[in-house]
Amino acid sequence: MQSIKTKLKLNNKQKTILAKHAGVARHAYNWGLATCISEYESSKKRLSAITLHKRLVAEVKSQNPWYYEVSKCAPQQALRDLERAFKNFLTIPKCGFPKFKKKGKKDSFYLEGSIKILKGNYIKLPRIGIVKTYEILPSVPIKNVTVSLRADNWYISFKYDNEPTHTAKQRDIIGVDIGINTLATCSDGTPFANPKAYQQGKKRLTRYQRRVSKKKRGSFNRAKAVKRLARLHKKVADIRADALHQLTTWLAKNHSTIVIEDLNVSGMLKNHKLASAIADCGFYEFKRQLTYKCEWYGSQLVIAPRFYPSSQLCSQCGHQQKMPLNVRTYKCSECGFTADRDFNAAVNLENYVSQ
């Protein structure tokens, strides 16, 4: 399965319809959560999504006629999400208790039924009609979609069946060393610059956050300031994601075997001097994208062990020596080989497969 998420080009009427769907889904979720809490306190039983939906139809829909203005899928899926949230809370140690949803925060809803992609960048949705997207959509059958609000813009996402496309490879094996100064250094000498999106927008983010904190809660000016801050956060995230997508796509399409390190990202983030720069690189997202793209394009991903000393080994003679982080040039004390620290590590990662 392959997924796609794209921005919708809407008029004011369509935005209102989507907001109604998100509002009904949020109301159903909050009502279900309050009902589950009161039911558990009285009878020590946890209600299922089917039981909650029956009670919703009998008790809530009759009193709130605006439920009938939207698709029935939105509240149904909200109750299913609530049931899954309770299961995660009971089975996964780090998952907390489900929380009530607030308006404007992660608004989304689910649709299924007569969904059809029309020619070009149009898609037909039940109870909403034909909406336009900014991208050309693939002509594939769709069973369900999720519509979400992010930084005052609506997005639609769905998944579809896709056959892997094996591309012609330009190189058999390549080692990739990811870092902070340079996002990735490859063993063939190709560097990929780190856009450092958060560092570039940090001053503006601070200024916008200060404006939000000075506005009165509940005021219209505060709402505008929050939207402006959300758009800037989205821009930072999009720049980072774009750089990672370009890198991982190039690696998966053009190389048969890709060797990377198994980095301890959570441990690296404990270094408070480098935590911000490390988080700005998106190391975990790099590994996640590369994993599924190698399956798409017929490549093999090899992950070197976490304690493999790629930065300490000489790529020419194999001598191992200590390399502090502030030393950016590798100078071998045995053979005299000199190279950039990241390039030497990338060559060692490439040699790891042949060992």
C-alpha positions as CSV (number, residue, x, y, z in Angstrom):
1,M,0.0,0.0,0.0
2,Q,1.1,3.5,-0.8
3,S,-0.3,6.7,0.8
4,I,-0.6,10.2,-0.5
5,K,-1.5,13.4,1.4
6,T,-2.2,16.6,-0.5
7,K,-3.6,20.1,0.1
8,L,-7.2,20.9,-0.9
9,K,-8.2,24.0,-2.8
10,L,-11.5,25.0,-1.3
11,N,-14.0,27.9,-1.4
12,N,-15.7,29.2,1.8
13,K,-18.7,27.0,1.5
14,Q,-16.6,23.9,1.3
15,K,-14.5,25.0,4.2
16,T,-17.6,25.3,6.3
17,I,-18.8,21.8,5.4
18,L,-15.4,20.3,6.3
19,A,-15.4,22.2,9.6
20,K,-18.9,20.8,10.4
21,H,-17.7,17.3,9.8
22,A,-14.6,17.8,12.0
23,G,-16.9,19.4,14.7
24,V,-19.3,16.4,14.7
25,A,-16.4,14.0,14.9
26,R,-14.9,15.9,17.8
27,H,-18.3,16.1,19.6
28,A,-18.8,12.4,19.2
29,Y,-15.4,11.6,20.5
30,N,-15.7,13.8,23.6
31,W,-19.2,12.5,24.3
32,G,-18.0,9.0,24.0
33,L,-15.0,9.6,26.3
34,A,-17.3,11.2,29.0
35,T,-19.7,8.3,28.7
36,C,-17.0,5.7,29.1
37,I,-15.6,7.5,32.2
38,S,-19.0,7.7,33.9
39,E,-19.9,4.1,32.9
40,Y,-16.6,2.7,34.3
41,E,-17.0,4.6,37.5
42,S,-20.5,3.2,38.0
43,S,-20.2,-0.4,36.7
44,K,-16.5,-1.0,36.1
45,K,-17.2,-1.8,32.4
46,R,-15.6,-0.4,29.3
47,L,-18.0,0.3,26.4
48,S,-17.2,-0.8,22.9
49,A,-17.5,1.4,19.8
50,I,-20.6,-0.4,18.6
51,T,-22.4,0.1,22.0
52,L,-21.4,3.8,22.0
53,H,-22.7,4.3,18.5
54,K,-26.1,2.8,19.4
55,R,-26.4,5.1,22.4
56,L,-25.2,8.0,20.3
57,V,-28.0,7.4,17.7
58,A,-30.6,7.0,20.5
59,E,-29.6,9.8,22.8
60,V,-27.5,12.4,21.0
61,K,-28.6,12.5,17.3
62,S,-32.2,13.1,18.2
63,Q,-31.3,16.1,20.3
64,N,-28.8,17.5,17.9
65,P,-30.2,17.7,14.3
66,W,-26.9,19.1,13.0
67,Y,-25.6,15.5,13.2
68,Y,-27.6,14.8,10.1
69,E,-25.9,17.5,8.1
70,V,-22.7,15.5,7.8
71,S,-21.7,12.0,6.8
72,K,-22.4,9.3,9.4
73,C,-18.8,8.0,8.9
74,A,-17.3,10.9,10.8
75,P,-18.8,10.1,14.3
76,Q,-18.6,6.4,13.7
77,Q,-14.8,6.5,13.1
78,A,-14.4,8.9,16.0
79,L,-15.8,6.3,18.3
80,R,-13.6,3.6,16.8
81,D,-10.6,5.9,17.4
82,L,-11.7,6.3,21.0
83,E,-11.9,2.5,21.5
84,R,-8.4,2.1,20.0
85,A,-7.1,4.9,22.3
86,F,-8.4,2.9,25.4
87,K,-6.8,-0.3,24.1
88,N,-3.5,1.5,23.6
89,F,-3.7,2.9,27.1
90,L,-4.3,-0.5,28.6
91,T,-1.7,-2.4,26.5
92,I,1.1,0.0,25.7
93,P,3.1,1.2,28.7
94,K,3.9,4.8,27.5
95,C,0.4,5.6,26.1
96,G,-1.5,7.9,28.4
97,F,-5.2,8.1,29.2
98,P,-7.4,9.4,26.3
99,K,-7.9,13.2,26.4
100,F,-10.8,15.4,25.4
101,K,-10.3,17.1,22.0
102,K,-10.3,20.8,21.6
103,K,-11.5,22.8,18.7
104,G,-8.8,23.8,16.2
105,K,-6.3,21.3,17.5
106,K,-5.7,18.3,15.2
107,D,-9.2,18.6,13.6
108,S,-9.9,15.7,11.3
109,F,-12.6,13.3,10.1
110,Y,-12.9,10.0,8.2
111,L,-15.1,9.3,5.1
112,E,-15.9,6.2,3.2
113,G,-18.3,5.1,0.5
114,S,-18.7,6.6,-3.0
115,I,-15.3,8.2,-3.3
116,K,-14.0,8.7,-6.8
117,I,-11.0,10.4,-8.4
118,L,-12.1,12.5,-11.4
119,K,-9.8,13.6,-14.2
120,G,-6.8,15.5,-13.1
121,N,-6.9,17.0,-9.6
122,Y,-10.5,16.6,-8.6
123,I,-12.0,14.1,-6.2
124,K,-15.6,13.4,-5.3
125,L,-16.5,12.9,-1.6
126,P,-19.8,11.8,-0.1
127,R,-21.9,14.6,1.4
128,I,-19.3,17.1,0.4
129,G,-19.2,16.9,-3.4
130,I,-16.3,17.6,-5.8
131,V,-13.3,19.2,-4.3
132,K,-10.1,20.3,-6.0
133,T,-6.5,19.5,-5.0
134,Y,-3.2,21.3,-5.7
135,E,-1.6,18.1,-7.1
136,I,-2.6,15.7,-9.9
137,L,-4.0,12.6,-8.2
138,P,-3.4,9.0,-9.4
139,S,-6.3,7.3,-11.1
140,V,-6.8,4.5,-8.6
141,P,-9.8,3.2,-6.7
142,I,-10.2,4.6,-3.2
143,K,-12.2,3.1,-0.3
144,N,-11.8,5.7,2.3
145,V,-10.1,9.1,3.0
146,T,-9.0,11.2,6.0
147,V,-9.5,14.9,5.9
148,S,-7.4,17.0,8.4
149,L,-6.8,20.6,9.3
150,R,-3.2,21.8,9.6
151,A,-2.1,25.5,9.9
152,D,-5.5,26.7,8.7
153,N,-5.4,24.5,5.5
154,W,-7.3,21.4,4.8
155,Y,-5.5,18.2,3.6
156,I,-6.8,14.9,2.3
157,S,-5.0,11.6,2.6
158,F,-5.7,8.1,1.4
159,K,-3.9,4.8,0.6
160,Y,-4.1,2.7,-2.5
161,D,-2.5,-0.5,-3.9
162,N,0.7,0.1,-5.7
163,E,3.1,-2.4,-7.3
164,P,6.8,-1.8,-6.4
165,T,8.8,-0.3,-9.3
166,H,12.4,-1.6,-9.5
167,T,14.6,1.1,-11.0
168,A,17.9,0.8,-12.8
169,K,20.8,1.2,-10.4
170,Q,23.8,3.4,-11.0
171,R,25.9,2.0,-8.1
172,D,25.9,-1.3,-6.3
173,I,26.9,-0.4,-2.7
174,I,26.9,3.0,-1.1
175,G,27.6,4.0,2.5
176,V,25.8,7.0,4.0
177,D,27.0,8.9,7.1
178,I,24.4,11.3,8.4
179,G,25.4,14.3,10.6
180,I,24.6,17.8,11.7
181,N,26.8,20.1,9.6
182,T,26.1,18.0,6.5
183,L,22.9,16.1,6.5
184,A,24.4,13.2,4.6
185,T,27.8,12.3,3.2
186,C,28.0,9.4,0.8
187,S,30.9,7.1,0.1
188,D,31.0,8.3,-3.5
189,G,31.8,11.8,-2.3
190,T,28.3,13.2,-2.8
191,P,27.3,15.6,0.1
192,F,23.8,16.7,0.9
193,A,23.5,20.0,2.7
194,N,21.5,20.3,5.9
195,P,18.9,23.0,5.5
196,K,18.7,23.6,9.3
197,A,15.1,24.7,9.0
198,Y,14.6,25.2,12.7
199,Q,17.8,27.2,13.2
200,Q,16.9,29.4,10.3
201,G,13.4,30.1,11.6
202,K,14.2,30.1,15.3
203,K,14.2,33.9,15.7
204,R,11.0,34.4,13.9
205,L,9.4,31.5,15.8
206,T,10.4,33.2,19.1
207,R,9.0,36.5,17.9
208,Y,5.7,35.0,16.8
209,Q,5.4,33.0,20.1
210,R,5.9,36.1,22.1
211,R,3.1,37.8,20.2
212,V,0.8,35.0,21.0
213,S,1.6,35.1,24.7
214,K,0.9,38.8,24.8
215,K,-2.6,38.5,23.3
216,K,-5.7,38.1,25.4
217,R,-7.0,34.5,25.6
218,G,-10.1,34.0,23.5
219,S,-9.6,37.2,21.5
220,F,-9.7,37.4,17.7
221,N,-6.2,38.8,17.6
222,R,-4.8,35.9,19.5
223,A,-6.5,33.5,17.1
224,K,-4.8,35.3,14.2
225,A,-1.4,35.2,16.0
226,V,-1.8,31.4,16.6
227,K,-2.5,30.8,12.9
228,R,0.5,32.8,11.9
229,L,2.7,30.8,14.3
230,A,1.2,27.5,13.1
231,R,2.0,28.4,9.5
232,L,5.6,29.1,10.4
233,H,5.9,25.8,12.2
234,K,4.5,24.0,9.2
235,K,7.0,25.8,6.9
236,V,9.9,24.6,9.1
237,A,8.6,21.0,9.1
238,D,8.0,21.0,5.3
239,I,11.5,22.2,4.6
240,R,13.0,19.4,6.7
241,A,10.7,16.8,5.2
242,D,11.5,17.9,1.6
243,A,15.2,17.6,2.2
244,L,14.8,14.1,3.6
245,H,12.5,13.0,0.8
246,Q,14.9,14.2,-1.9
247,L,17.8,12.4,-0.1
248,T,16.1,9.1,0.5
249,T,14.5,8.9,-2.9
250,W,17.9,9.5,-4.6
251,L,19.5,6.8,-2.5
252,A,16.7,4.2,-3.0
253,K,16.3,4.7,-6.8
254,N,20.0,4.7,-7.8
255,H,21.7,2.2,-5.4
256,S,21.3,-1.5,-5.0
257,T,22.6,-1.7,-1.4
258,I,22.5,1.2,1.1
259,V,24.4,1.0,4.4
260,I,23.6,3.3,7.3
261,E,24.3,3.4,11.0
262,D,21.9,2.3,13.7
263,L,22.0,5.6,15.7
264,N,20.8,5.9,19.3
265,V,18.7,9.0,18.6
266,S,17.0,9.1,22.0
267,G,20.4,8.9,23.7
268,M,21.9,11.6,21.5
269,L,19.0,13.9,22.4
270,K,20.2,13.8,26.0
271,N,23.2,15.9,25.0
272,H,21.6,19.3,25.8
273,K,24.3,21.2,23.7
274,L,23.4,19.3,20.5
275,A,19.8,18.2,21.2
276,S,18.2,21.1,19.2
277,A,20.5,20.5,16.2
278,I,20.0,16.7,16.3
279,A,16.2,17.1,16.4
280,D,16.3,19.5,13.5
281,C,18.0,16.8,11.3
282,G,15.2,14.2,11.5
283,F,17.4,11.1,11.9
284,Y,14.5,8.8,12.8
285,E,12.5,10.1,9.8
286,F,15.5,9.5,7.5
287,K,15.6,5.8,8.6
288,R,11.8,5.4,8.3
289,Q,11.6,6.9,4.8
290,L,14.6,4.9,3.5
291,T,13.1,1.6,4.8
292,Y,9.9,1.8,2.8
293,K,11.4,3.4,-0.3
294,C,13.9,0.6,-0.6
295,E,11.0,-1.8,-0.8
296,W,9.4,0.5,-3.5
297,Y,12.4,0.6,-5.8
298,G,14.0,-2.8,-5.2
299,S,16.9,-1.8,-3.0
300,Q,18.4,-3.4,0.1
301,L,18.9,-1.5,3.3
302,V,21.8,-2.6,5.6
303,I,22.0,-1.2,9.1
304,A,25.4,-1.4,10.7
305,P,25.4,-2.2,14.5
306,R,25.1,0.7,16.9
307,F,28.7,0.2,18.2
308,Y,30.4,-0.2,14.8
309,P,33.2,2.4,15.0
310,S,32.8,3.9,11.5
311,S,34.2,7.3,12.6
312,Q,37.3,5.8,14.3
313,L,38.4,3.4,11.6
314,C,40.8,4.3,8.9
315,S,39.1,3.5,5.5
316,Q,42.6,2.7,4.0
317,C,44.4,0.5,6.5
318,G,41.7,-0.3,9.1
319,H,43.6,1.3,12.0
320,Q,41.3,2.4,14.9
321,Q,41.9,5.6,16.9
322,K,39.8,8.0,19.0
323,M,38.0,10.8,17.2
324,P,36.4,13.5,19.4
325,L,33.4,15.3,17.9
326,N,35.4,18.6,17.5
327,V,37.9,17.0,15.2
328,R,36.4,17.2,11.7
329,T,39.4,15.7,9.7
330,Y,40.5,12.1,10.0
331,K,44.3,11.8,10.1
332,C,45.5,8.2,10.5
333,S,48.4,7.8,12.8
334,E,49.5,4.6,11.0
335,C,49.4,5.2,7.3
336,G,49.0,9.0,7.3
337,F,45.7,8.9,5.3
338,T,43.8,12.2,5.6
339,A,40.2,12.7,4.7
340,D,37.0,14.5,5.9
341,R,35.6,12.8,9.0
342,D,32.2,12.1,7.5
343,F,33.5,10.9,4.2
344,N,35.8,8.4,6.0
345,A,32.9,7.1,8.0
346,A,30.8,6.7,4.8
347,V,33.5,4.7,3.2
348,N,33.8,2.5,6.3
349,L,30.1,1.9,6.1
350,E,30.4,0.8,2.5
351,N,33.2,-1.5,3.4
352,Y,31.1,-3.0,6.2
353,V,29.1,-5.1,3.7
354,S,32.2,-6.7,2.2
355,Q,33.7,-7.6,5.6
